[in-house]
Amino acid sequence: MISPAAVWAAGEELPAVQKLFEELRNRTDVQVVIVSTDEKLSVITRFIAQTHYTFPVIQLSTEAVDKMVGIAGIPRTWMVDASGAVRFEMLGYDPADWPDRVMQQLAALK
């Protein structure tokens, strides 16, 4: 498994997540949340503050994520409905299609 700290350090997808968060922040039917499996929340909190990202970050253990959705790959995108059912899942990040795929899936889930 890739180290969560390494993913945060690379952070390639985070600008796109921030943009998505800003686009959706006023919708009441959608929430953009980052899940970190890093054991040191202080590292993540410091990184978020230094980079001025404003999306919420929650910390879960790798075991908790694995129990919810199976083996966790990083980065990974999930869309979970109000009942807790995973409605969409995408492993990895490709800047050429991630934003469009996420927005298309959101439109399909309405």
Secondary structure, DSSP 4 states (H G I P E B T S, - for coil): ---HHHHHHH-TTHHHHHHHHHHHTT-SS----EEE--S-HHHHHHHHHHHT--S-EEE--HHHHHHHHSS--SSEEEEE-TTS-EEEEEES--TTTHHHHHHHHHHHH-
